[in-house]
Amino acid sequence: MSNDLIKLQIIENLKTVYDPEIPVNIYDLGLIYDLTVTDTDVKIIMTLTSAFCPSAEEIPSNVKVQVENALAMLNTTRITSVDVVFDPPWTPDRVSEEARLEMGMYDYDQTTAPPPWHEGPL
């Protein structure tokens, strides 16, 4: 089975994981910085919208579960690792076009205005 096919299934599964404070999946939010699939491993480097995210343990755990679910669906195994980093920090400009529309960020000027769902200072 090709690693590209595995990666596509993992992405589909990652799109079922949501940040509980934002009604968009973590993949479209741009929280996944890197997804590497080799013949033996799946490595994910991701971030959170904030270092103080109340779901800081829950979201990466859900990511790992969804990667393992994707692997099981494809009847293959890989060693899975999920690393959370905060450099570079997440910014709203990482949000996909589809997610921007979903969140009502139609005219979002990334240099001046916080997104409509943002509370407090940037």
Backbone torsions as a table, in degrees:
resi	resn	phi	psi	omega
1	MET	NA	136.6	-175.6
2	SER	-76.0	146.8	177.6
3	ASN	-65.4	-28.6	177.6
4	ASP	-66.0	-41.2	177.5
5	LEU	-64.1	-42.2	178.1
6	ILE	-61.2	-44.3	-179.8
7	LYS	-60.8	-42.6	178.5
8	LEU	-61.0	-42.2	179.2
9	GLN	-66.8	-39.1	178.0
10	ILE	-62.2	-43.3	178.8
11	ILE	-60.1	-44.5	178.1
12	GLU	-58.4	-42.3	179.5
13	ASN	-68.3	-38.5	179.2
14	LEU	-63.2	-27.1	179.5
15	LYS	-71.9	-1.2	175.2
16	THR	-97.0	-3.5	-179.6
17	VAL	-98.1	126.3	-176.9
18	TYR	-118.7	146.0	167.2
19	ASP	-74.3	123.6	-174.8
20	PRO	-62.5	-18.7	-178.4
21	GLU	-93.7	-12.3	-177.2
22	ILE	-130.1	128.5	-174.0
23	PRO	-79.5	46.5	-180.0
24	VAL	-139.7	145.4	-179.8
25	ASN	-68.5	155.7	-173.5
26	ILE	-66.4	-27.6	179.4
27	TYR	-68.3	-48.1	179.7
28	ASP	-71.9	-22.4	174.1
29	LEU	-72.0	-15.5	-179.7
30	GLY	85.1	22.7	-179.8
31	LEU	-80.4	-16.5	177.4
32	ILE	-90.8	111.5	-179.5
33	TYR	-85.1	-34.9	-179.2
34	ASP	-153.6	140.3	176.8
35	LEU	-135.3	110.6	-177.6
36	THR	-118.7	127.9	177.3
37	VAL	-118.0	123.5	173.7
38	THR	-117.7	-176.2	179.7
39	ASP	-68.9	-15.3	-178.2
40	THR	-124.0	-17.6	-171.7
41	ASP	-136.1	157.2	163.9
42	VAL	-126.9	121.0	-180.0
43	LYS	-119.8	127.5	177.7
44	ILE	-119.9	131.5	170.2
45	ILE	-113.3	124.8	-176.1
46	MET	-139.5	172.9	175.7
47	THR	-135.4	-177.8	174.4
48	LEU	-124.5	163.7	-178.8
49	THR	-66.0	-20.9	179.4
50	SER	-154.3	146.9	175.8
51	ALA	-65.3	-18.1	-179.0
52	PHE	-103.1	20.2	-179.0
53	CYS	-58.6	127.4	179.8
54	PRO	-66.2	-14.8	179.4
55	SER	-104.5	26.9	-174.8
56	ALA	-59.9	-26.3	177.3
57	GLU	-95.5	-35.8	-175.3
58	GLU	-67.8	-46.0	-175.1
59	ILE	-64.2	-52.3	178.3
60	PRO	-59.9	-34.9	177.0
61	SER	-63.8	-42.8	177.8
62	ASN	-65.2	-35.6	177.0
63	VAL	-61.1	-48.1	-179.1
64	LYS	-61.8	-42.0	178.6
65	VAL	-61.2	-42.6	-178.9
66	GLN	-69.6	-34.2	174.3
67	VAL	-63.4	-47.1	-179.7
68	GLU	-64.4	-35.7	175.9
69	ASN	-64.0	-42.0	178.8
70	ALA	-62.5	-43.6	179.1
71	LEU	-62.6	-41.5	179.0
72	ALA	-65.1	-40.5	178.3
73	MET	-59.6	-34.6	-178.6
74	LEU	-92.4	4.8	178.4
75	ASN	55.0	47.9	178.1
76	THR	-140.7	164.5	179.5
77	THR	-130.1	148.1	174.4
78	ARG	-150.9	152.3	171.3
79	ILE	-76.0	127.8	-174.6
80	THR	-109.9	131.8	173.4
81	SER	-131.8	141.9	177.9
82	VAL	-127.4	115.8	178.5
83	ASP	-111.5	130.9	177.7
84	VAL	-100.5	127.8	179.2
85	VAL	-126.9	159.3	177.2
86	PHE	-124.4	12.3	176.8
87	ASP	-132.0	111.0	7.5
88	PRO	-78.6	152.1	178.4
89	PRO	-69.0	149.3	177.2
90	TRP	-68.9	141.9	173.5
91	THR	-135.9	156.3	-178.6
92	PRO	-60.1	-17.4	179.1
93	ASP	-70.0	-9.2	176.8
94	ARG	-82.6	-9.5	-177.7
95	VAL	-69.6	135.0	180.0
96	SER	-66.5	159.1	179.2
97	GLU	-58.8	-42.9	179.5
98	GLU	-60.7	-43.1	-179.8
99	ALA	-69.1	-34.8	176.6
100	ARG	-58.9	-44.0	178.7
101	LEU	-64.8	-41.8	179.8
102	GLU	-60.9	-35.9	-177.5
103	MET	-92.3	0.9	179.8
104	GLY	76.7	27.4	-179.8
105	MET	-95.3	49.6	-173.7
106	TYR	-61.0	-48.3	-176.0
107	ASP	-110.5	33.3	-174.8
108	TYR	-64.5	114.6	174.5
109	ASP	-92.9	109.1	-172.7
110	GLN	-65.6	-14.4	-176.7
111	THR	-95.4	-16.8	-173.7
112	THR	-126.7	-32.9	-171.3
113	ALA	-115.6	136.3	173.3
114	PRO	-71.8	155.7	177.9
115	PRO	-63.2	156.5	-176.1
116	PRO	-59.4	-26.2	-177.9
117	TRP	-90.3	-3.2	-176.3
118	HIS	-78.8	136.8	175.7
119	GLU	-117.7	138.1	175.7
120	GLY	83.5	-178.0	-177.8
121	PRO	-70.5	152.2	176.6
122	LEU	-76.0	NA	NA
